[in-house]
Amino acid sequence: MHPARLEDYGKLAAGARKRMAGGSEDSPSKKKLKQPSIGALLSNANMVTQAAVDDAIANFVIGTLQPLRVVEHPDFIALIATLQPNRKVMCRRTLRKRIAEAAKEMKQKLVKTLGDQATVATTTDCWSAYGKSYIGVTVHWIDVGTLDRKSACLALRRLKGSHTYDVIAAALNDIHAEYGIRKKVTRTTTDNGANFVKAFSVFAQMSRGQH
């Protein structure tokens, strides 16, 4: 190349390389990145979403057996506002709805899981508190894939009137049928109270009669 043209060629080549790289530094269309300030980074360091706050509140109320009205207590609201100033606390009605929906979903999953089991065992007990009677039932099974023991609570509900053998037998039958395990229960463990002894005798007859 002629020496007189060498300098011009160098300028043209340099310009082409800049255009291929996204434009020259002086191009008005080139976007400049804005670096966030340290203060902005620190202010968002512990920020969580509203959904995460709602889940945490629901888990706290359920896990610690708090009354639903706790979410409307000024001190509880102040606590959440201190930890997460830009988040809100759900009202009692919303919390009740969330818990009901979560319980419904959990029950559906449990019914499906128990439907895959060939056999299960249950436990049950009755007691009285503040003049009211209650029955509790749990279910237990062996996971066919991992051989791990699994357990779940089936019911904790009121028993109207005294917990006599016929009331207990009917309640157990209803709970087992509700979860689709009435014909899968191989054993039920409880105490040796006279009402339970007679209830299981009647319950066994009811089960045999419906096969």
N, C-alpha and C positions, 0 to 999 in steps of 0.2 A: 504494500500500500504506500502511496506517495506520502512522504513525511508531512506535507501541508494538510493532508486530510486525516491524519492519525488522531489529532486532538478532537476534531469534530466527531469522528467515529466513536471515540471513548465517551463523549457526552451523550450521544444517542443510545449507546449500549447501557449506560448507567440509568438513563430514564426508562428504558424498557424493563430493566430489572425491578425498578421501584413500582412500575405499574403492575407487573406480575405478582408482586408481593402484597398488593392491596392498595396501591396508591402512594403518593408521596406524603411526607410528613406535613407538608403545607396544604394538603387537600382539605377543603372545608367540609367534605362529606365524611371524613374519618371520625369515628366516635371515640371520645376520650372516656376511659374508665374512671369512675369516681370511687376513691377508696373510702370506706366507712370510717367514721371516727371511733376512737377507743371507747368513748362514752356510749355511743350507740351499740357497740358490741356488748359492753358490759350490761346495759339495760335489758338486752334481749337474751342474755346468757341463760337465765332460769325460766324463761317464758315457755309455757305449755299451752296446748290448745284448749278451747272450752270443752270439747268432748272428753279430753283427758281429765279435766277438773271434775266434770259431771260423773265420770266413772269412779274416780277416787272418792268422791263424796258418797256415792251409792254403796261402794264397797265398805267404807267406814261405818255407815249406818247399819248395814247388814251384819258385818263381821263383829261389831261390838254391841249388837242388839240395842241400838239407840232408838228412842221414839222418833217418829217422823218429824215431829215439831222441832227437833234440834236444828234443822236447816233454817228455821226462821228466828232462831235465837240471835240477838244482836252481837253477842260475843263470838258466836260461830261465824257469822257473816264478817265480823271484823278480822277474824283469823284468816279467812280466805282472802280478804281484801289486802291484808298485810303481805301474804305470801305471793299472791297473784293480783296486783292492783287492776289489771285490765280484764279480769274475769268476773263472772257473776255466779251467785249461788241460786240454784233452782228452788222453787217453792215446794211446799209440802205436797201439793196435788201432783206436780210433775214427778217428784220422787216416788210417790205411790204408784204412778203409772209405769215408771221405769222398772220398779221392782216386780210389778205384776207381769210385765212383758218378759223380763228376765226369767222369772219362775216358770212361765208358760214354755219358753224356749228350752229351758233345762229339762222340764218334764218330758217334752217331745223327744229330746235326745236320749233320755233315760229309757223311755218306752221302746225306742228303736234298739237300743243296746240290749235290753232284756229280751227283746224279741229274737235276738240272735243266739240266746243261750238255750241249751237243752234242759238244764236243771238249775235251780237256785235254792237258797235257804233263806229263811226270814227269822227275825226276832221280834218280840212284842212285849209290851208291858202297859199296865194301866195305873193311874194314880189320881189323887184328888188334891186340889189346891184352891183355897179361898171358896170352898163350897161347890166347886165345879170338877167334873170328872173328865179325864183325857186318856187317849190311847196313842201310843207311839209304835211305829213299825219300821224296821230297817230290812234291807235285802243284801244278800252276800252271794258272790259267785266267783268262779275261777276263769280268768281270761284264757280263751282257747289258744290265742297266739303267743302270749308271754308266760302263761301259767301263773300270773300274779293274782293275788287275792284282791277282789274289788268289793266295795261296799257303797251303799247309798241310802239316804233316808226316803222312805215312801210316804209316810204320813205322820202328822202330829195334829190331831183334831179332837174336838169336843165329843164326849159321849153324853147324850141326854139321859138323865136319870141315873140310877145306880148301875155300876158296871157288873151286871149279872151275866151268867153264862150265855144266855141267848143274845144279849146286846153285844157281847164281845165276839161271838161267833158270826153274827151278821156283819159287824164292822170289819172283821178280818176278811170275810168273803168278798165284801164290796171293794176293799182296798186291793186285794190280790187280783180281782177281776179288772179293776180300773187300770192296772199296769200290765194286764195280759199275762199274768204268771200263775193263775189259779191252778192250772194243770201241770205247772213246772216245779211247784214247791215240794221238795222232798222232806224237809224238816223245818219245824218252827220251834225256836228256843224261847222259853219264858220261865217264870217261877212256878212253884207247885201249888199255887193257891187253888182252893176248891172250885172257884168260878172258872179258872183257866182249864183245869182238868176236865170239867164237864163240857166246857166250850169246845175243846178239841175233840171230844168224843162226838158231839153233835156236828161239829164242822167236818169231821171225817165222814160221817154218814151223809151229809149234804153233798160232799164232793163225789162220793161213790155213786150216789143216786143220780148225778148229772152226767156221768160218763156215758 
